[in-house]
Amino acid sequence: MRIAVDAMGGDRGPQVVAQGVVQAAHESQAHYLLVGDPALLEPELKRHSAKNIEIVPAREVIEMTDQPTAAFRNKKDASIVVGTKLVKDKKADALVSIGNTGAAMAVSLLTLGRIRGVDRPAIATLLPSSKGTVVLLDAGATVDCDPNNLHEFAVMGSVFSALTLGVKMPKIGLLSNGEESSKGNDTVKKTHALFLQAQESDKNFNFIGNVEGRDIFRGTADVIVCDGFVGNVVLKASEGVAEMIRNLLKSELESKLWMKPFLVPIAPAIKRMMRKVDYSERGGAPLLGVNGVIIIGHGRSDAYAVMNACRAAERAVQSNLIETIRLRVCDSPDLPPVS
């Protein structure tokens, strides 16, 4: 297995990405292709005596201020462009990209194309719930969706949940502002009706109805479907709440030293809880719908998060995620288009 990693896109610099790849390589049989500027990457790899890692030169970067499609045409030596081409040419089985989501999506679509039967891609992120882990999609790839797009997301998310989390017949929930079918905007109402049709014609489509924001973290559904605008707001809000809880807990413990002896017995439980809500534990999210394994990591990813993004890429390849989605989309009964 060969995993390409875009080393130039993260907020913390290519050295941190390289450190994460080194950690992943130490615990894996996979061969890693670190795509970026050799002058910045070689010293880091030598410092760690890295094995199973090869540098693929790419000296340009698509910046956050660049228009992704134009940058794809004008920056052929950009790390994300070079890395995606490795996947297209079968020189890599997956690509991990840290940072620029817009560039990763645009370059992936233009280079790899879509899976047949999929109109729009979706980012499938994992969120913690009281019952385990929930798949939320779309988390930011496609902000404007029609009901047919959301149906595609539901099918792909169901496959991802089954393969990644081992969930049998994942329960699909449509995110809305109320459980009733009459709630939601026009798109949500039409999507609800379409999902009911899909449930009747597709035995693998396990739709449980509308779910509200609080249901995400209750684990009411295994797959939460929404457009990329709403999904990204949910994702960023959940990250903010997790950060607030962590800071409040730290502040309380530091201001009340007398409590520390009483916390020793429950310290492991507190650490486990905080790990569940830490985005770096999940590492990265797959861009579903494109013709290859693309894992998108958080721009703020540290070495630990990069390592976990690499692990996510390995799991996606090992589970044959893309081919399974392709077969599932092809097997899904045709539904009347809804606009």
C-alpha positions as CSV (number, residue, x, y, z in Angstrom):
1,M,0.0,0.0,0.0
2,R,1.3,3.4,-1.0
3,I,-0.1,6.6,0.7
4,A,0.7,10.0,-0.6
5,V,0.7,13.0,1.8
6,D,0.5,16.6,0.8
7,A,3.1,18.1,3.1
8,M,2.7,21.8,2.2
9,G,-0.9,22.6,3.1
10,G,-1.1,22.7,6.9
11,D,-1.1,25.7,9.1
12,R,1.8,24.4,11.2
13,G,4.2,23.9,8.3
14,P,5.6,20.9,6.3
15,Q,7.9,19.9,9.2
16,V,4.9,19.0,11.4
17,V,3.3,17.1,8.6
18,A,6.5,15.2,8.1
19,Q,6.6,14.3,11.8
20,G,3.1,12.9,11.6
21,V,4.0,10.8,8.6
22,V,7.1,9.5,10.4
23,Q,4.9,8.4,13.3
24,A,2.4,6.7,11.0
25,A,5.2,4.9,9.1
26,H,6.7,3.5,12.3
27,E,3.5,1.7,13.0
28,S,2.6,0.6,9.5
29,Q,3.7,-1.6,6.6
30,A,2.5,1.1,4.2
31,H,5.0,3.0,2.0
32,Y,4.5,6.8,2.3
33,L,5.1,9.4,-0.4
34,L,5.7,12.8,1.2
35,V,4.9,15.4,-1.5
36,G,6.5,18.8,-1.0
37,D,9.7,20.8,-1.1
38,P,12.7,18.5,-0.5
39,A,14.7,21.3,1.1
40,L,12.2,21.5,3.9
41,L,11.4,17.8,4.3
42,E,14.8,16.1,4.0
43,P,16.2,17.5,7.2
44,E,13.1,16.4,9.2
45,L,13.3,12.9,7.8
46,K,17.0,12.6,8.5
47,R,16.4,13.8,12.1
48,H,13.9,11.0,12.7
49,S,15.8,8.3,10.8
50,A,12.5,7.7,8.8
51,K,11.8,4.4,7.1
52,N,9.2,3.6,4.4
53,I,9.1,7.2,3.4
54,E,10.0,8.7,0.0
55,I,10.0,12.4,-0.9
56,V,8.2,13.4,-4.1
57,P,9.3,16.9,-5.1
58,A,6.6,19.6,-5.4
59,R,7.7,23.2,-4.8
60,E,4.5,25.1,-5.3
61,V,1.6,25.6,-2.9
62,I,-2.1,26.5,-3.5
63,E,-2.7,29.2,-0.9
64,M,-6.0,29.7,0.9
65,T,-6.3,33.0,-1.1
66,D,-6.0,31.3,-4.5
67,Q,-9.0,30.5,-6.6
68,P,-8.8,26.6,-6.6
69,T,-9.7,26.0,-10.3
70,A,-7.3,28.7,-11.6
71,A,-4.6,27.5,-9.3
72,F,-5.0,23.9,-10.6
73,R,-4.3,25.2,-14.1
74,N,-1.5,27.6,-13.2
75,K,0.4,25.7,-10.4
76,K,1.1,22.3,-11.9
77,D,3.9,21.8,-9.4
78,A,1.7,22.4,-6.4
79,S,1.9,19.6,-3.8
80,I,-1.9,18.9,-3.9
81,V,-1.8,18.7,-7.7
82,V,1.2,16.4,-7.7
83,G,-0.2,14.2,-5.0
84,T,-3.6,13.8,-6.6
85,K,-1.9,12.8,-9.9
86,L,0.0,10.1,-8.1
87,V,-3.4,8.6,-7.2
88,K,-4.7,9.0,-10.7
89,D,-1.6,7.3,-12.2
90,K,-1.9,4.4,-9.7
91,K,1.4,5.3,-8.0
92,A,-0.4,5.9,-4.8
93,D,-3.5,4.2,-3.3
94,A,-4.7,7.3,-1.4
95,L,-3.8,11.0,-0.7
96,V,-3.9,12.7,2.6
97,S,-4.3,16.5,2.3
98,I,-3.9,18.8,5.4
99,G,-5.5,22.2,5.2
100,N,-7.0,23.7,2.0
101,T,-10.3,21.9,1.6
102,G,-11.4,23.9,-1.4
103,A,-8.2,23.1,-3.3
104,A,-8.3,19.4,-2.3
105,M,-11.9,19.2,-3.6
106,A,-11.3,21.1,-6.8
107,V,-8.1,19.3,-7.7
108,S,-9.6,15.9,-6.9
109,L,-12.6,16.5,-9.0
110,L,-10.6,17.8,-12.0
111,T,-8.0,15.1,-11.8
112,L,-9.8,12.0,-10.6
113,G,-13.4,12.7,-11.6
114,R,-16.5,11.5,-9.9
115,I,-17.7,8.0,-9.2
116,R,-20.3,7.2,-11.9
117,G,-23.8,8.0,-10.5
118,V,-22.5,10.7,-8.1
119,D,-23.2,14.3,-9.0
120,R,-21.6,16.1,-6.0
121,P,-18.9,15.1,-3.5
122,A,-19.3,15.2,0.3
123,I,-16.9,15.3,3.2
124,A,-17.9,12.6,5.7
125,T,-16.6,13.5,9.2
126,L,-16.8,11.5,12.4
127,L,-18.4,13.0,15.5
128,P,-18.7,11.5,19.0
129,S,-22.0,10.6,20.4
130,S,-23.2,9.0,23.7
131,K,-23.6,5.7,21.8
132,G,-20.3,5.7,19.9
133,T,-19.5,7.6,16.7
134,V,-21.7,9.3,14.1
135,V,-21.0,10.0,10.4
136,L,-22.0,13.6,9.4
137,L,-22.0,14.5,5.8
138,D,-21.6,16.9,4.0
139,A,-19.2,18.8,6.3
140,G,-18.3,21.4,3.8
141,A,-17.7,20.2,0.2
142,T,-21.0,21.1,-1.4
143,V,-22.8,24.0,0.3
144,D,-25.8,24.1,-2.1
145,C,-27.6,20.8,-2.5
146,D,-30.7,19.5,-4.0
147,P,-32.6,16.4,-2.7
148,N,-30.9,14.1,-5.2
149,N,-27.5,15.2,-3.9
150,L,-28.5,14.5,-0.4
151,H,-29.7,11.1,-1.3
152,E,-26.3,10.3,-2.8
153,F,-24.7,11.6,0.4
154,A,-27.0,9.2,2.4
155,V,-26.0,6.2,0.3
156,M,-22.3,7.0,0.5
157,G,-22.4,7.8,4.2
158,S,-24.2,4.5,4.9
159,V,-21.4,2.6,3.1
160,F,-18.7,4.5,5.0
161,S,-20.4,3.9,8.4
162,A,-20.7,0.1,7.7
163,L,-17.1,-0.2,6.5
164,T,-15.4,2.1,8.9
165,L,-17.4,1.6,12.1
166,G,-18.8,-1.8,11.5
167,V,-22.4,-0.7,11.8
168,K,-25.0,-3.1,10.3
169,M,-27.8,-1.3,8.5
170,P,-26.8,2.2,9.5
171,K,-29.7,4.4,10.6
172,I,-29.9,7.5,8.3
173,G,-31.3,10.7,9.7
174,L,-32.0,13.9,7.8
175,L,-30.9,17.0,9.8
176,S,-33.7,19.5,10.2
177,N,-35.2,21.9,12.7
178,G,-37.8,19.4,13.9
179,E,-38.6,15.7,13.8
180,E,-41.9,16.2,11.9
181,S,-41.9,15.8,8.1
182,S,-43.5,19.2,7.8
183,K,-40.4,20.9,9.4
184,G,-37.5,22.2,7.5
185,N,-36.9,24.4,4.4
186,D,-38.2,23.4,1.0
187,T,-35.2,21.3,0.2
188,V,-35.4,19.4,3.4
189,K,-39.1,18.7,2.9
190,K,-38.5,17.4,-0.6
191,T,-35.6,15.4,0.6
192,H,-37.6,13.8,3.3
193,A,-40.2,12.6,0.7
194,L,-37.4,11.3,-1.5
195,F,-35.8,9.4,1.3
196,L,-39.2,7.7,2.0
197,Q,-39.3,6.6,-1.6
198,A,-35.7,5.4,-1.4
199,Q,-36.6,3.4,1.7
200,E,-39.4,1.6,-0.1
201,S,-37.3,0.6,-3.1
202,D,-33.9,0.0,-1.5
203,K,-33.7,-2.6,1.3
204,N,-30.3,-1.2,2.4
205,F,-31.6,2.4,2.8
206,N,-32.5,2.6,6.5
207,F,-34.1,6.0,6.9
208,I,-35.4,6.9,10.4
209,G,-36.8,10.4,9.6
210,N,-35.8,13.9,10.5
211,V,-33.3,14.5,13.4
212,E,-32.5,17.7,15.2
213,G,-29.1,19.0,16.2
214,R,-29.2,17.6,19.7
215,D,-29.8,14.1,18.2
216,I,-26.4,14.1,16.6
217,F,-24.6,13.7,19.9
218,R,-27.3,11.4,21.4
219,G,-26.5,8.8,18.7
220,T,-30.1,8.7,17.4
221,A,-28.9,8.0,13.9
222,D,-25.6,6.5,12.6
223,V,-25.5,8.8,9.5
224,I,-26.6,12.4,9.6
225,V,-27.3,14.0,6.2
226,C,-27.2,17.7,5.5
227,D,-25.8,20.2,3.0
228,G,-22.2,21.4,3.3
229,F,-23.1,24.8,4.7
230,V,-25.1,23.4,7.6
231,G,-22.7,20.5,8.1
232,N,-19.6,22.8,8.3
233,V,-21.4,25.0,10.9
234,V,-22.2,21.9,13.0
235,L,-18.6,20.7,12.8
236,K,-17.1,24.0,13.7
237,A,-19.6,24.6,16.5
238,S,-18.8,21.1,18.0
239,E,-15.1,21.8,17.8
240,G,-15.7,25.1,19.7
241,V,-17.8,23.5,22.4
242,A,-15.1,20.8,22.9
243,E,-12.4,23.5,23.2
244,M,-14.6,25.4,25.6
245,I,-15.1,22.3,27.8
246,R,-11.4,21.6,27.8
247,N,-10.5,25.2,28.8
248,L,-13.1,25.4,31.5
249,L,-12.0,22.1,33.0
250,K,-8.4,23.2,32.9
251,S,-9.2,26.5,34.5
252,E,-11.3,25.0,37.3
253,L,-8.6,22.5,38.2
254,E,-5.8,25.1,38.2
255,S,-7.8,27.4,40.4
256,K,-8.8,24.8,43.0
257,L,-5.7,23.0,43.9
258,W,-7.4,21.2,46.9
259,M,-9.4,19.2,44.4
260,K,-6.5,17.5,42.7
261,P,-6.1,14.6,45.1
262,F,-9.7,13.7,44.7
263,L,-9.3,13.7,40.9
264,V,-6.6,11.1,40.7
265,P,-9.0,8.1,40.7
266,I,-11.1,9.6,37.8
267,A,-8.2,11.1,35.8
268,P,-8.2,8.2,33.3
269,A,-11.9,8.6,32.7
270,I,-11.5,12.4,32.1
271,K,-8.7,11.8,29.6
272,R,-10.8,9.2,27.7
273,M,-13.7,11.7,27.6
274,M,-11.5,14.5,26.3
275,R,-10.0,12.2,23.7
276,K,-13.5,11.4,22.4
277,V,-14.2,15.1,21.6
278,D,-10.7,15.8,20.2
279,Y,-10.7,16.2,16.4
280,S,-7.0,15.1,16.3
281,E,-8.1,11.6,17.3
282,R,-10.1,11.2,14.1
283,G,-7.3,12.8,12.0
284,G,-9.1,13.3,8.7
285,A,-12.3,12.9,6.8
286,P,-12.8,11.2,3.4
287,L,-14.0,13.2,0.4
288,L,-16.7,10.8,-0.8
289,G,-17.8,10.7,-4.4
290,V,-14.5,11.2,-6.2
291,N,-12.8,8.4,-8.0
292,G,-10.0,7.8,-5.4
293,V,-9.3,7.8,-1.7
294,I,-8.8,11.4,-0.6
295,I,-8.5,12.2,3.1
296,I,-8.8,15.8,4.2
297,G,-7.3,16.8,7.5
298,H,-7.8,19.9,9.7
299,G,-5.7,22.9,8.8
300,R,-4.6,23.1,12.5
301,S,-3.5,19.4,12.5
302,D,-0.5,18.6,14.7
303,A,1.8,15.6,14.1
304,Y,-0.6,13.3,16.1
305,A,-3.6,14.4,13.9
306,V,-1.6,13.9,10.7
307,M,-0.7,10.4,11.9
308,N,-4.4,9.6,12.5
309,A,-5.3,11.0,9.1
310,C,-2.7,8.6,7.5
311,R,-4.4,5.8,9.5
312,A,-7.8,6.8,8.1
313,A,-6.3,6.6,4.6
314,E,-5.0,3.1,5.2
315,R,-8.4,2.0,6.6
316,A,-10.2,3.4,3.6
317,V,-7.9,1.5,1.2
318,Q,-8.0,-1.7,3.2
319,S,-11.8,-1.7,3.3
320,N,-12.1,-1.1,-0.4
321,L,-14.2,2.0,0.2
322,I,-14.3,3.5,-3.3
323,E,-15.2,0.3,-5.0
324,T,-17.9,-0.5,-2.4
325,I,-19.4,2.9,-2.9
326,R,-19.3,2.5,-6.7
327,L,-21.1,-0.8,-6.5
328,R,-23.7,0.5,-4.0
329,V,-24.5,3.6,-6.1
330,C,-24.9,1.4,-9.2
331,D,-27.2,-1.0,-7.2
332,S,-29.4,1.8,-5.8
333,P,-32.8,1.9,-7.6
334,D,-33.3,4.9,-9.8
335,L,-35.4,7.6,-8.2
336,P,-37.3,10.4,-10.0
337,P,-35.1,13.6,-10.1
338,V,-36.3,16.2,-7.6
339,S,-35.3,19.9,-7.8
